[in-house]
Amino acid sequence: MKFQVQPSGPLLGEIEVPGDKSISHRAAILGAIAQGQTRIRGFLEGEDCLRTLTILSALGVEIEKLGPGHYVITGRGPAGLTEPENVLDVGNSGTTIRLLSGLLAGQRFMSILTGDDSIRKRPMERIIIPLTEMGACIRGRNNNRNAPLYIQGRQLYGVTYHSPVASAQVKSAILLAGLNAMGTTTVIEPLPSRDHTERMLMAFGACITAKGRTVILEPGQPLKGQEISIPGDISSAAFFIVAALIIPGSELLIKNVCVNPTRTGILKALQAMGAAIQILHEREEAGEPVADLMVKYSPLQGITVEPHWIPSLIDEIPILAVAASLARGTTIIRGAGELRLKETDRIKAITRELSRFGVQVEEVSDGMIITGTEEIIAADCNSYGDHRIAMAMTVMALRAAGTSTINDAAAVNVSFPNFFETLQTISGQIHK
């Protein structure tokens, strides 16, 4: 699917973005192993999260859809899942395969997890190593580096694991395994990663404490079904934030966005660049901080992105690079080597696609160096099947001189199925 994008006038009005992808995954998984029913509103009905629901159904979980984004999950308790009749296909979802590996490692049956070409290239030893330390029987292709993953569930034991990477997926896989382990499970990270799993485990009644880089889980406390309202995903909001910042005259209100401090690195980075972003009506929903964001067009200045910011904005670097392309001066992004292990090699993809627009961008091993410009030419862009690349290049095209084309634009369905429709309501500049 191709979309053509023309230069846009000011973006005005107010919008809401879909429910947070990370929280949606976790709400469904914990609801599946809780006691009683979990009612979820605002569930992200993107391809990744729907894969999680499909797999939970294959594991014997009763899931009822009551309306758009509104689901009731009848939990089966911590050991109530049933052996699937077939291989479990996660599609393109790294969150699904890593979190469910932790959950399935402690079940008393065999399962096999696989995914698309991208998933089968992504590193799985980062979860296989700690789960094996806990006593799991888990094997992967290519000497335990890649999916498909074979898991023979059995009794697990709590460990203290010093993770070499700051990864919410790794941490979450270990914590989910720890729910069915004997003894305390402790995860210590080099830097704090997003903490949605800890917050939601606490909301479901788990005995868990988190301080700084350390999370401690004591097993044995039953999880109880919850009422969950999922706020908007800041990763999705980021594309509209940057679009409003780079298009003169724009003034956009984005309502009901999750502003969890482990996810707001993008706001800090943009504000350091001079962005006019107001955080309004702060409140808490489902254990998560939520706010409305008022964004106004702002001349931006290049910055050096501090390495300790990276865990809190890793998914937003593609759209941050767009902002940097239109800022005065140079922006340096380092310490982001993890981008090479996403749906595609995002460092290579970003530098290649920004160059098509006439941006001076240098690829380095763990990031990029971007020299801002006001002269943006139209481009014929590739998404590489990556939803965040597709959306970032669409936003870039709104400032280009002429009509740009976004190839394989259907990739946006992974996290933001109505992205183009939402953008069209405030710009009117996108044509299928």
Stockholm file with secondary structure:
# STOCKHOLM 1.0

chainA/1-432         MKFQVQPSGPLLGEIEVPGDKSISHRAAILGAIAQGQTRIRGFLEGEDCLRTLTILSALGVEIEKLGPGHYVITGRGPAGLTEPENVLDVGNSGTTIRLLSGLLAGQRFMSILTGDDSIRKRPMERIIIPLTEMGACIRGRNNNRNAPLYIQGRQLYGVTYHSPVASAQVKSAILLAGLNAMGTTTVIEPLPSRDHTERMLMAFGACITAKGRTVILEPGQPLKGQEISIPGDISSAAFFIVAALIIPGSELLIKNVCVNPTRTGILKALQAMGAAIQILHEREEAGEPVADLMVKYSPLQGITVEPHWIPSLIDEIPILAVAASLARGTTIIRGAGELRLKETDRIKAITRELSRFGVQVEEVSDGMIITGTEEIIAADCNSYGDHRIAMAMTVMALRAAGTSTINDAAAVNVSFPNFFETLQTISGQIHK
#=GR chainA/1-432 SS CCEEECCCCCCEEEEECCBCHHHHHHHHHHHHHSBSEEEEESCCCSHHHHHHHHHHHHTTCEEEEEETTEEEEECCCTTCCCCCSSCEECTTCHHHHHHHHHHHHTSSSEEEEECCTTGGGSCCHHHHHHHHHTTCEEEEHHHHTEEEEEEECCCEECCEEECSSCCHHHHHHHHHHHTTEESCEEEECSSCCCCHHHHHHHHTTCEEEEETTEEEEESCCCCBCCEEECCBCHHHHHHHHHHHHHSTTCEEEEEEEECCTTTTHHHHHHHHTTCEEEEEEEEEETTEEEEEEEEECCCCBCCEECGGGGGGTGGGHHHHHHHHHTSBSEEEECSCGGGGGSSSCHHHHHHHHHHHTTCEEEEETTEEEEECCSCCBCCEEECTTCHHHHHHHHHHHTTSBSCEEEETGGGGGGTCTTHHHHHHHHHCCEEC
#=GC SS_cons         CCEEECCCCCCEEEEECCBCHHHHHHHHHHHHHSBSEEEEESCCCSHHHHHHHHHHHHTTCEEEEEETTEEEEECCCTTCCCCCSSCEECTTCHHHHHHHHHHHHTSSSEEEEECCTTGGGSCCHHHHHHHHHTTCEEEEHHHHTEEEEEEECCCEECCEEECSSCCHHHHHHHHHHHTTEESCEEEECSSCCCCHHHHHHHHTTCEEEEETTEEEEESCCCCBCCEEECCBCHHHHHHHHHHHHHSTTCEEEEEEEECCTTTTHHHHHHHHTTCEEEEEEEEEETTEEEEEEEEECCCCBCCEECGGGGGGTGGGHHHHHHHHHTSBSEEEECSCGGGGGSSSCHHHHHHHHHHHTTCEEEEETTEEEEECCSCCBCCEEECTTCHHHHHHHHHHHTTSBSCEEEETGGGGGGTCTTHHHHHHHHHCCEEC
//
